Amino acid sequence: MAFIFLYIRIKCHMKSGIYKIVNINNNKFYIGSSKNLDKRWYIHKNKLKNNNHINCILQRSWNKHGEKSFKFDILELCDNEKLFEREQFYLDELKPEYNIGAKSTGGDNLTKNPKREDIIKKMSIANKKKYDILTDEEKRKYSEKYMGEKNPNFGNKWNDDMRKNMSLIMKEYFKNHDHYKTGKKHDEIFGDDKAKEISKKISEYASTRTGDKNSFFGKEHTDETKQKLRNNRMGKYFGEQNIPFIVDNKEYNSLGEASKDLNIPTTTIRWRIRSKNEKFSEYKYK
């Protein structure tokens, strides 16, 4: 069967709109939008014939059923500024089998991709390698580049499963990697001027949380918590904190003692002792 071309002619002769590519053997189809429908169909056919279409699902079906099994239909003609809106309507309503992405705005080649897991794994490995070779200064600039409203995820809310999954990923990553900020002060990471700016912001924020503005206002620690805080102030340590450990062949009896001597936060020392990263092999319990 030859290709069926459906042209809807109206007075203004608009050629932009929503289309679908249909497999007449099984009625499965692909939905898209274009400012030039004729040209768009020509591009689709050209890529499919040359076996290099970006949509692997559509390409596989084309290879299996052949060119004569596909037709191009126009679902609706519309103004350019309405293309994404109308395409999304048809994607939601008709749920096409050949579309990989679920959004009309494009950029999604993963949602229904049969190689989704392999692609994600390869992307993850590539991104880790790219990040590991960056200098501390490059990492800092990269971090600042995507802060606040610059972050493409700004304003989006993650559900509990997404947060839990990301937490597990980051914990696994930092078992063998050291964050570029670990064990460093603000002036070491950002420079004196930026460090002063950060300290000022922290101070200003803290000033807004005094008195009844403080989330702990009107509350009181339990006797057990008070005792723990009292013991800490007296220099007593419990659990792993009072187990002697060695840093660069020097023995310490407490994290506090090592922190004062090395000028490194106690949390950083504890993390390095527990870390499996060979970089911190000199940090170990006695």
Buried (B, 14 or more C-beta within 10 A) or exposed (E): EEEEEEEEEEEEEBBBBBBBBBBBBEEBBBBBBBEEBEEBBEEBBEBBEEEEBEBEBBBBBBEEBEEEBBBBEBBBBBEEEBBBEBBBBBBEEEEBBBBBBEEBEEEBBBEBBEEEEEEEEEEEEEEEEEBEEEEEEEBBEEEEEEEEEEEEEEEEEEEEEEEEEEEEEEEEEBEEBBEBBBBBEBBEBBEEEBBEEBEEEEEEEEEEEEEEEEEEEEEEEEEEEEEBEEEEEEEEBEEEBEEEBBBEEEEBBBBBBBBEEBEBBBEBBBBBBBBEBEEBEEBEEE
